[in-house]
Amino acid sequence: MGKSNKDDLTKLGHKINQLKKRILRTKISGKLEKVEFRKMRINKIKKHIQEIISKKKKK
């Protein structure tokens, strides 16, 4: 995921929201083949956010 900056958290949160919206739209349209991949991406981004927060707490 690369280096972490202060504004990374807002960008990552925005990306999670985008993926959630895409999941909702695909469930409505019935094309479910990419839903699992998007859920996996959301989990990966959440783990990255937790790492950033824990690094900031240590400092």
Buried (B, 14 or more C-beta within 10 A) or exposed (E): EEEBEEEBBEEBEEEBEEBEEBBEEBEEEEEEEEBEEBEEBBEEBEEBBEEBEEEEEEE
